[in-house]
Amino acid sequence: QVQLVESGGGLVQPGGSLRLSCAASGRIFSLNTLDWYRQAPGKEREFVARVNGGIKRYGDSLWGRFTISRDNAKNTVYLQMNSLKPEDTAVYYCHANQMGVDYWGQGTQVTVSS
């Protein structure tokens, strides 16, 4: 069992920044993949960013505004979000894969509004 806990969400004005954190705990052996998804009400869950080893991927619509990073010693993945737009408003979920098993966090709300 692996637990994922997101934090760092909140209300931010357009153009602002937030840094999300996702801490993994439990029976951790090899978290090969850590990534972020987001979902707005009534919309499908959307891929945001992924880190697998030293390889990083981002959603096509992010225009370089988001940066994913990982602290292996802390089993924590981060998502730095800059130049936030109202359309970034969503619940952001942390996801991990270990030995072919998927784990999801509970989500953290990000609201971008004036």
C-alpha positions as CSV (number, residue, x, y, z in Angstrom):
1,Q,0.0,0.0,0.0
2,V,1.2,3.4,-1.0
3,Q,-0.4,6.7,0.2
4,L,-0.2,9.9,-1.7
5,V,-1.0,13.2,-0.1
6,E,-1.2,16.4,-2.1
7,S,-0.8,19.9,-0.6
8,G,-0.3,23.5,-1.8
9,G,-3.5,24.2,-3.5
10,G,-5.5,27.3,-3.0
11,L,-6.8,30.5,-4.5
12,V,-4.5,32.5,-6.7
13,Q,-5.0,35.5,-9.1
14,P,-4.4,35.1,-12.8
15,G,-0.7,35.4,-13.5
16,G,0.2,34.1,-10.1
17,S,2.0,31.0,-9.1
18,L,1.5,28.0,-6.9
19,R,3.7,25.1,-5.9
20,L,2.0,21.8,-5.3
21,S,3.6,18.9,-3.4
22,C,2.8,15.2,-3.3
23,A,4.3,13.1,-0.6
24,A,4.3,9.4,-0.9
25,S,4.5,7.0,2.1
26,G,3.9,3.4,2.9
27,R,5.5,0.4,1.2
28,I,7.7,2.3,-1.2
29,F,10.2,0.2,-3.2
30,S,10.5,1.8,-6.6
31,L,8.2,4.6,-7.6
32,N,9.2,4.6,-11.3
33,T,6.5,7.1,-12.4
34,L,5.2,10.1,-10.6
35,D,2.8,12.5,-12.3
36,W,0.1,15.1,-12.0
37,Y,-3.4,15.1,-13.4
38,R,-6.2,17.7,-13.1
39,Q,-9.9,17.6,-13.4
40,A,-12.5,20.3,-13.6
41,P,-16.2,19.6,-12.8
42,G,-17.9,18.1,-15.8
43,K,-14.6,17.5,-17.7
44,E,-12.3,14.6,-18.2
45,R,-9.2,14.1,-16.2
46,E,-6.3,15.7,-18.0
47,F,-2.7,14.8,-18.0
48,V,-0.5,17.7,-16.6
49,A,3.1,16.5,-16.1
50,R,5.1,13.3,-15.5
51,V,8.5,12.4,-14.3
52,N,10.0,9.0,-14.8
53,G,13.6,8.9,-13.7
54,G,15.2,11.9,-15.3
55,I,12.6,12.1,-18.1
56,K,9.9,14.6,-17.9
57,R,6.8,15.1,-19.9
58,Y,4.1,17.9,-20.0
59,G,0.7,18.3,-21.3
60,D,0.6,19.9,-24.7
61,S,-1.5,22.8,-23.6
62,L,0.7,24.0,-20.8
63,W,3.0,26.3,-22.9
64,G,5.9,25.7,-20.6
65,R,4.3,27.3,-17.6
66,F,4.4,24.2,-15.4
67,T,7.5,22.4,-14.1
68,I,7.6,19.0,-12.4
69,S,10.4,18.0,-10.1
70,R,11.1,15.2,-7.8
71,D,12.9,14.7,-4.5
72,N,13.7,11.0,-4.3
73,A,15.0,11.2,-0.7
74,K,11.7,12.5,0.4
75,N,9.6,10.5,-2.0
76,T,8.0,13.7,-3.0
77,V,7.0,15.2,-6.3
78,Y,6.3,18.9,-6.9
79,L,4.5,20.9,-9.5
80,Q,5.5,24.5,-9.9
81,M,2.8,26.4,-11.7
82,N,3.5,29.8,-13.1
83,S,1.5,32.3,-15.1
84,L,-1.7,30.7,-14.0
85,K,-4.9,31.2,-16.0
86,P,-8.5,30.8,-15.0
87,E,-8.7,27.7,-17.2
88,D,-6.1,26.1,-14.9
89,T,-8.8,25.9,-12.2
90,A,-9.3,22.3,-11.3
91,V,-8.6,19.6,-8.7
92,Y,-5.1,18.5,-9.1
93,Y,-4.3,14.8,-8.4
94,C,-1.0,13.1,-7.8
95,H,-0.4,9.7,-9.3
96,A,2.2,7.1,-8.9
97,N,3.0,3.7,-10.3
98,Q,4.9,1.1,-8.4
99,M,5.4,-2.4,-9.7
100,G,2.6,-1.9,-12.2
101,V,0.1,-0.8,-9.5
102,D,-1.5,2.7,-9.7
103,Y,-2.0,5.0,-6.7
104,W,-3.8,8.2,-6.5
105,G,-3.9,11.1,-4.0
106,Q,-7.1,12.7,-2.8
107,G,-6.6,15.8,-4.8
108,T,-6.0,19.5,-4.0
109,Q,-8.1,22.3,-5.3
110,V,-6.5,25.0,-7.4
111,T,-8.7,28.1,-8.1
112,V,-7.4,30.8,-10.4
113,S,-9.7,33.9,-10.1
114,S,-9.6,37.6,-9.5
